[in-house]
Amino acid sequence: MCGVFGLVANEPVNQLLYDGLQMLQHRGQDAAGIATLNGLTFHMHKGKGMVREVFRTRNMRELSGNTGIGHVRYPTAGNAGSTAEAQPFYVSSPFGIMLAHNGNLTNTDELYRSVCDKHLRHVNTGSDSEVLLNVLAHELHRETALSDGHTLTPDHIFNAVSRLHTLVRGAYGVVALIAGYGLLAFRDPYGIRPLVLGRNRRADGKTDWAVASESVVFNSLAYETVRDIAPGEAVFITTDGKLHSRQCAAHPKLAPCLFEYVYFARPDSVIDGVSVYQARVNMGITLAEKVKSEIDLADIDVVMPIPDTSRPSAMELAAHLGKPYREGFIKNRYIGRTFIMPGQATRKKSVRQKLNPMDSEFKGKNILLVDDSIVRGTTSREIVEMAKAAGAEKVFFASAAPEVRYPNVYGIDMPTREELIANGRTAAQIAAEVGADGCVFQNLAALENVIRAMNPAIEAFDDSCFSGRYLTGDIDEPYLQRLSEGKSSGAAAFVLPGLIDHSVRIEESDE
C-alpha cells in the first residue's frame, strides 16, 4: 500500500505536495519522493523515511515548477530496504516520464520479460512500479509512432492507457508527469485502489487540479473534492490546466478493496462515495449482533478499542450492547503502525512501545477488546497478554473484519498464507493462539452490506484476503506458492543478476 498525489496548479507546487504527502503518511512510512515539472525539466528528490525526514529546505527549493507528483511508500513488492525503489521512477523516452504507483501488479514477471526482452528497455530495480512505467512508456511511444512520431495528443495518451489495461493485471492507482505536456492519472479497471480528483477555484478565475489516493488531502489544502476517478478511467491535465478524461477499460467494474474501509484509509476520507468513518461506525452495529450470538453478554463488563482505527466500531458496538465503553490503552503516537513493520520481532517490540494499559481499567473486569482486524496475530497476542497482566479476569476479542485467511496480492502486506493466523484455524483456535477467552469475527456478507448500503453503485468488492476470490482471475495455487517462496527468499523473481542500486543521500542540515 502506498499513497500518491499529483498537482497541476497556477503556483509553485513543492510545498503543496509536501503538505499533501503528510496527509497520506499513514499509507506508507518506508520512503517518500516528490518530482516537479518546470517547463521541460524534471526536478526530483526522494529517499527512505517519512516525509519530514526525507525533505529539507534546500531540497524543497530545488523542486521548482507548477506541476508535480508525490509518493509515500510501504513496500509490498521488490526490496523493502532499497533506496533505489523509492518513487517516483523516471524514464527518458518518450518525452520524459515520471511515475508513482499505489497497488501491486500480479503479472510482473510476464511484463518484465516483455519490457526487457521484447522492447529492449532497462529495468533497474525489483519494483513492479518501474515495470509499469516502462509498459506505459512503450505504449506512448507506440501511439506517437503511428502518427508523426513526435507530437503527443490526449488521444495518444488515452489509447496508450487502454492498451496498458489489456496488458497489465493487478491493482493500480497511478499519477505520472509527461515532460512538456502535463499530469496523467489512471486507475485499474476494477477500481481496487482508490484515486480521487480535486480542484481549487482561484479568485483570479483559474483552476488548480489535484489527484490523490484519498480525499483527506484536499481538505488540508482547501481544495474541493470533485469525484472519484472511475475504474479504468484516465484523466489527463495539461500544464495550462485543461482537463481531459476518458474511460479506457473495455469492461470496468467498481470493486474497491474492503481493507481500505476496515483499516487502511483515514476515517476522515470518503472513498468511492463512502465515508470511511461512517462505514466503521456501522461495522460496530453488525459486529455487535455477532457478539450477541456468540458470547454471553453477562460475561462482558466493558468494551475497549485497540486505538485508533477500531474506535468508531468499538463505540457503536458498546452502545448497541448497552455496555460501558472505556479507553484502556493509551497510544504513543510517535511509534509507527505495527501492521507495516517488516518483521515479527520488530512488530512485537513496537506493540508494547505503542500501547500502554491503564491497570485501573482492567483490574477484576471481563474485557471485550475490539480491533479492526487480526492479520498475523502478533499484535493481538501481545495486547491480550498486556490486558491480563493489568488484571483483567477474562479477555474477549472482537474483529470488525472477517478472518484474514488468504494472501492479499493487490498491494497490502499480507502476502503469504504462512503469516496469517486465521489460515486453517477456527475462531476458537485463533482465540487459543492469541490467549483470548473467545474471538468473534465480522461476517463477510454483513461487512459488504454495510459498505454497499452507503453506495449502491458499488458492484463488488476485492474481498480476496477474506474469501480467497481474486478479481483478476490470474491467481492460482502455483502463483501463491511462488509468492510464499519469493517472500521467504526476499528477492524479486523477475530481476536479473547484476542489478544496479544507488543511494539517495539525505543531509541533516536544517538550512
C-alpha positions in Angstrom: 0.0 0.0 0.0 1.2 3.4 -0.9 -0.1 6.9 -1.3 0.1 9.0 -4.5 -0.6 12.7 -5.1 -0.5 14.9 -8.2 -1.0 18.6 -8.8 -1.3 21.0 -11.7 -1.5 24.5 -10.3 -1.1 28.1 -11.0 1.6 28.5 -8.4 4.6 26.5 -7.2 3.5 23.1 -6.0 6.5 22.0 -3.9 5.0 23.0 -0.6 1.6 21.8 -1.5 2.9 18.4 -2.5 4.8 18.2 0.8 1.7 19.1 2.8 -0.4 16.6 0.9 2.0 13.8 1.4 2.0 14.4 5.1 -1.8 13.8 5.0 -1.1 10.4 3.3 1.7 9.4 5.6 -0.5 6.6 7.1 -0.3 4.9 3.7 3.5 4.4 3.8 6.4 5.3 6.1 9.2 3.5 4.4 10.1 6.1 1.7 8.9 9.3 0.2 9.5 11.3 -3.0 8.5 14.4 -4.9 9.0 15.2 -8.6 8.1 18.5 -10.2 8.0 19.7 -13.8 9.2 23.1 -14.8 8.8 23.6 -18.5 10.7 20.6 -19.9 12.8 20.0 -16.9 12.1 17.5 -14.1 13.3 18.0 -10.5 13.2 15.2 -8.1 14.1 14.3 -4.5 13.3 11.0 -2.8 14.7 8.8 -0.1 14.0 6.4 2.7 12.0 7.5 5.7 8.9 9.6 6.5 8.1 12.8 4.6 9.5 15.1 7.3 12.8 13.0 7.3 13.3 13.0 3.6 12.9 16.6 2.7 14.9 19.6 3.9 14.6 23.3 3.0 17.2 23.1 0.3 15.5 20.1 -1.3 12.2 22.0 -1.4 13.8 25.0 -3.0 15.1 22.8 -5.9 11.7 21.4 -6.6 10.5 24.2 -8.8 7.5 24.2 -11.1 3.7 24.4 -11.1 3.1 20.7 -11.8 4.3 17.7 -9.8 3.6 14.3 -8.2 4.5 12.8 -4.8 4.6 9.3 -3.3 4.8 7.7 0.1 5.8 4.0 0.2 5.4 1.0 2.1 6.7 -2.0 0.2 4.7 -5.0 -0.9 6.8 -5.9 -3.9 10.5 -5.6 -4.6 13.1 -4.8 -2.0 11.9 -3.1 1.2 15.4 -1.9 2.1 16.4 -0.5 -1.3 16.6 3.3 -1.5 16.5 2.9 -5.3 12.9 1.7 -5.1 11.7 4.9 -3.6 9.3 6.6 -6.0 8.7 8.4 -8.4 10.5 6.5 -11.2 11.8 8.1 -14.3 12.4 7.1 -18.0 13.8 9.5 -20.6 11.8 8.2 -23.6 9.4 9.1 -25.0 9.3 12.7 -23.9 10.4 12.0 -20.4 8.0 10.4 -17.9 7.9 10.4 -14.1 5.5 7.9 -12.5 4.3 7.0 -9.0 2.1 4.0 -8.3 -0.1 2.7 -5.5 -1.0 -1.0 -5.7 0.5 -4.3 -6.8 0.7 -6.0 -10.2 0.1 -9.7 -10.4 1.8 -10.4 -13.8 5.0 -8.6 -13.2 7.2 -11.5 -14.3 5.5 -11.6 -17.7 5.6 -7.8 -18.1 9.3 -7.7 -17.2 10.1 -10.2 -19.9 8.1 -8.3 -22.4 9.6 -4.9 -21.5 13.2 -6.1 -21.3 13.5 -8.9 -23.9 11.0 -7.7 -26.5 11.1 -3.9 -26.2 14.7 -3.7 -25.1 14.0 -1.4 -22.2 16.1 -1.5 -19.0 14.5 -2.0 -15.6 16.9 -1.1 -12.8 15.1 -2.3 -9.6 12.9 -5.0 -8.3 9.8 -2.7 -8.2 6.7 -3.6 -10.2 6.1 0.2 -10.4 9.2 0.6 -12.6 8.0 -2.2 -14.8 4.6 -0.5 -15.0 6.3 2.8 -16.0 8.1 1.1 -18.8 4.9 -0.5 -20.1 3.3 2.9 -20.2 6.4 4.5 -21.9 6.4 1.8 -24.6 2.7 2.2 -25.3 3.1 6.0 -25.6 6.0 5.6 -28.0 3.9 3.1 -30.0 1.0 5.5 -30.2 3.1 8.5 -31.3 5.0 6.4 -33.8 1.7 5.7 -35.6 1.3 9.5 -36.3 4.1 12.0 -36.8 6.3 10.4 -34.1 7.0 13.4 -32.1 3.7 15.1 -31.0 1.6 13.8 -28.1 -2.1 14.3 -28.0 -4.8 13.3 -25.4 -6.0 10.7 -27.8 -2.5 9.1 -27.9 -2.4 9.1 -24.1 -5.8 7.5 -23.7 -5.1 4.9 -26.4 -1.8 4.0 -24.6 -3.7 3.6 -21.2 -6.3 1.5 -23.0 -3.6 -0.8 -24.3 -1.9 -0.9 -20.9 -5.2 -2.1 -19.3 -5.2 -5.1 -21.6 -1.6 -6.0 -20.7 -1.4 -5.3 -17.0 -3.2 -7.3 -14.3 -3.5 -6.3 -10.7 -4.3 -3.2 -8.8 -3.0 0.3 -9.6 -3.7 3.9 -8.9 -1.2 5.9 -10.9 0.0 9.5 -11.3 2.6 10.4 -13.9 4.2 13.5 -15.3 5.0 13.8 -19.1 7.6 16.4 -19.8 6.2 19.4 -21.7 2.6 18.1 -21.5 1.1 17.6 -18.1 -0.2 15.2 -15.5 -1.7 11.8 -16.3 -3.7 9.8 -13.7 -5.4 6.4 -14.1 -7.0 3.6 -12.1 -7.2 -0.1 -12.6 -10.3 -1.5 -14.3 -11.7 -2.8 -11.0 -11.0 0.3 -9.0 -9.3 -1.8 -6.3 -7.0 1.0 -5.3 -8.6 4.4 -4.7 -8.0 7.6 -6.7 -9.8 10.9 -6.2 -10.0 14.1 -8.3 -10.0 17.5 -6.6 -9.7 21.2 -7.6 -9.2 24.7 -6.3 -11.2 27.5 -7.9 -8.9 30.5 -7.6 -10.0 34.1 -7.0 -8.4 35.0 -10.4 -10.8 32.6 -12.2 -8.2 29.9 -12.8 -8.5 26.3 -11.6 -5.8 24.2 -9.9 -6.3 20.4 -10.2 -5.2 17.6 -7.9 -5.4 13.8 -7.9 -4.8 11.8 -4.7 -5.2 8.4 -3.1 -7.6 9.8 -0.5 -9.9 12.8 -0.3 -8.4 13.9 3.0 -5.6 15.5 1.1 -8.0 18.1 -0.4 -9.4 19.1 3.0 -5.9 20.0 4.2 -5.2 22.2 1.2 -8.6 23.9 1.0 -9.4 22.1 -2.3 -12.8 20.6 -3.0 -13.4 17.0 -3.9 -14.8 16.7 -7.4 -15.3 13.0 -7.8 -13.6 9.6 -7.6 -11.8 8.6 -10.8 -13.8 5.7 -12.2 -12.3 2.2 -12.5 -10.4 2.1 -15.8 -10.7 5.8 -16.3 -7.7 8.0 -17.3 -7.5 11.8 -16.6 -5.0 14.0 -18.3 -4.4 17.6 -17.2 -2.3 19.8 -19.4 0.3 22.1 -17.8 -2.1 25.1 -18.5 -4.9 23.4 -16.6 -7.1 21.9 -19.3 -8.7 18.6 -18.1 -9.4 15.6 -20.4 -10.8 12.3 -19.4 -11.8 9.0 -21.0 -12.9 5.6 -19.9 -10.0 3.4 -21.1 -11.1 -0.1 -20.0 -13.3 -2.4 -22.1 -15.3 -3.8 -19.1 -14.8 -1.6 -16.0 -16.3 -2.7 -12.7 -16.3 -0.9 -9.4 -14.9 -3.3 -6.9 -12.9 -1.4 -4.2 -10.7 -3.1 -1.6 -12.6 -3.8 1.6 -9.5 -3.3 3.7 -9.4 0.4 2.8 -12.6 0.8 4.8 -11.7 -1.6 7.6 -8.2 -0.3 8.3 -6.1 1.5 5.8 -7.8 4.7 4.8 -8.1 7.6 7.2 -11.5 7.9 8.8 -12.0 11.4 7.5 -11.7 10.3 3.9 -14.5 9.5 1.5 -13.7 6.6 -0.9 -16.0 5.8 -3.8 -18.8 7.8 -2.2 -18.5 6.0 1.2 -17.5 7.9 4.3 -14.8 5.7 5.9 -15.8 6.9 9.4 -19.5 6.1 9.0 -18.6 2.7 7.5 -16.6 1.9 10.6 -19.4 3.1 12.9 -21.9 0.8 11.0 -19.4 -2.1 11.2 -19.8 -1.8 15.0 -23.6 -2.4 14.8 -23.3 -5.6 12.7 -20.4 -6.8 14.9 -22.5 -6.3 18.0 -25.1 -8.6 16.6 -22.5 -11.3 16.0 -21.2 -10.8 19.6 -24.7 -11.3 21.0 -25.0 -14.6 19.2 -21.6 -16.0 20.4 -20.8 -14.5 23.8 -22.9 -14.4 26.9 -23.3 -10.7 27.5 -23.2 -11.3 31.3 -19.5 -12.1 30.8 -18.7 -8.7 29.4 -18.1 -5.8 31.8 -16.7 -3.2 29.5 -15.8 -2.7 25.8 -12.4 -1.3 24.8 -11.0 -0.3 21.4 -7.5 -1.1 20.2 -6.6 2.5 19.3 -7.1 4.1 16.9 -8.7 2.5 13.8 -11.2 0.4 15.7 -12.5 3.3 17.9 -15.7 4.1 15.8 -16.7 0.4 15.6 -16.0 -0.1 19.3 -18.0 2.9 20.5 -21.0 1.9 18.4 -20.7 -1.8 19.5 -20.7 -0.8 23.1 -23.8 1.4 22.7 -25.6 -1.4 20.8 -24.8 -3.9 23.6 -25.6 -1.5 26.4 -22.2 -1.9 27.9 -19.8 0.7 29.3 -17.1 2.0 26.9 -13.7 2.6 28.2 -10.3 3.6 26.9 -8.0 1.1 28.5 -4.9 1.5 26.2 -3.1 4.8 25.8 -1.3 5.2 22.5 2.2 6.6 22.0 1.6 8.5 18.7 5.3 8.6 17.9 5.5 4.9 17.1 4.8 3.8 13.5 1.9 1.5 12.5 2.7 -2.1 13.6 0.8 -3.5 10.6 3.5 -2.2 8.3 6.5 -3.2 10.4 8.7 -5.5 8.3 9.5 -8.3 10.8 7.7 -10.2 13.6 10.3 -9.2 16.2 10.1 -5.6 15.3 6.3 -5.7 15.4 6.3 -7.4 18.8 8.6 -4.8 20.3 6.7 -1.9 18.8 3.3 -3.0 20.2 4.5 -2.6 23.8 6.1 0.7 22.9 3.0 2.0 21.2 0.2 0.8 23.7 0.3 1.2 27.4 -2.5 -0.3 29.5 -4.1 1.6 32.4 -4.3 -1.0 35.2 -7.3 0.6 36.9 -9.5 0.0 33.8 -8.6 -3.7 33.6 -8.4 -5.0 37.2 -11.0 -7.5 38.1 -13.0 -6.9 34.9 -14.1 -9.0 31.9 -13.0 -7.1 28.8 -14.2 -7.1 25.3 -11.4 -5.8 23.1 -12.4 -4.5 19.6 -9.9 -4.3 16.8 -10.2 -3.6 13.1 -8.7 -6.9 12.1 -6.5 -9.8 13.1 -3.8 -10.5 10.5 -0.7 -12.2 11.8 -1.9 -12.3 15.4 1.3 -11.0 16.9 -0.2 -7.7 17.9 -3.4 -9.4 19.3 -1.4 -11.8 21.4 0.7 -9.0 22.9 -2.4 -7.0 23.7 -4.2 -9.9 25.4 -1.1 -10.5 27.5 -0.9 -6.9 28.5 -4.6 -6.8 29.4 -4.3 -9.9 31.6 -1.1 -8.6 33.2 -3.0 -5.4 34.0 -5.6 -7.5 36.0 -8.3 -8.5 33.5 -10.2 -11.6 34.6 -11.3 -12.5 31.1 -10.4 -11.0 27.7 -12.6 -11.5 24.6 -11.5 -10.3 21.2 -13.9 -8.9 18.5 -12.7 -8.1 15.0 -14.5 -5.6 12.8 -13.2 -7.6 9.8 -13.8 -11.3 9.0 -11.0 -13.8 9.4 -8.0 -12.9 7.1 -7.3 -16.3 5.7 -5.7 -15.7 2.3 -2.9 -13.6 0.9 -3.6 -10.1 -0.5 -1.9 -9.7 -3.8 -3.2 -6.3 -4.7 -1.0 -4.1 -2.6 -1.5 -4.9 1.1 1.3 -6.5 3.0 -0.3 -9.9 3.9 1.2 -11.9 1.0 1.7 -15.4 2.4 -0.6 -17.9 4.0 2.0 -18.9 6.4 1.9 -15.5 8.1 -1.9 -15.4 8.6 -3.1 -16.6 12.0 -6.6 -17.4 10.6 -5.4 -19.6 7.8 -6.6 -23.1 8.6 -7.9 -22.2 12.0 -11.4 -21.8 13.5 -12.3 -18.8 15.7 -11.8 -20.9 18.8 -8.3 -22.0 17.7 -7.4 -18.4 16.9 -8.6 -17.4 20.4 -6.3 -20.1 21.9 -3.4 -18.8 19.8 -3.7 -15.2 21.0 -4.6 -16.2 24.6 -8.1 -14.8 24.5 -11.2 -16.3 26.2 -13.0 -16.0 22.9 -12.8 -14.4 19.4 -15.7 -13.0 17.4 -15.3 -12.1 13.7 -17.5 -10.0 11.5 -19.5 -11.8 8.8 -18.2 -11.1 5.3 -21.6 -10.6 3.9 -22.5 -8.2 6.7 -19.4 -6.2 6.1 -20.0 -5.9 2.4 -23.7 -4.9 3.0 -22.5 -2.1 5.3 -20.4 -0.6 2.6 -22.8 -1.2 -0.3 -25.7 0.4 1.6 -23.8 3.6 1.6 -23.2 3.5 -2.2 -25.4 1.0 -4.1 -23.3 1.7 -7.3 -20.5 -0.5 -5.9 -20.8 -3.7 -7.9 -18.5 -5.9 -6.0 -15.5 -5.9 -3.6 -11.9 -7.0 -3.5 -12.5 -9.3 -0.6 -9.8 -11.7 -1.6 -8.0 -11.8 1.8 -11.3 -13.0 3.4 -12.8 -15.1 0.7 -9.9 -16.3 -1.5 -11.6 -14.9 -4.6 -9.3 -12.9 -6.8 -10.9 -10.4 -9.2 -8.2 -10.5 -11.8 -8.6 -14.2 -12.4 -4.9 -15.0 -12.7 -4.2 -16.1 -9.1 -3.9 -19.9 -8.7 -2.2 -22.3 -6.3 1.2 -22.2 -8.1 1.1 -18.4 -8.0 0.5 -18.4 -4.3 3.3 -20.9 -3.8 5.7 -18.8 -5.8 4.6 -15.9 -3.7 5.5 -17.7 -0.5 8.8 -18.8 -1.8 9.7 -15.3 -3.0 8.7 -13.8 0.3 10.9 -16.2 2.2 13.9 -15.5 -0.1 13.3 -11.8 0.0 14.0 -11.4 -3.7 12.0 -10.2 -6.7 11.7 -13.2 -9.1 11.9 -11.1 -12.2 15.1 -9.2 -11.5 18.2 -10.4 -13.4 21.7 -10.7 -11.8 23.7 -7.5 -12.0 21.0 -5.2 -10.6 22.4 -1.7 -10.2 21.5 0.0 -7.0 22.0 3.6 -5.9 21.6 5.6 -2.8 19.9 8.9 -2.2 21.8 10.8 0.5 19.8 12.8 3.0 21.7 15.6 4.7 20.9 16.5 8.3 21.4 20.2 7.8 18.5 22.4 8.7 19.2 25.1 6.1 
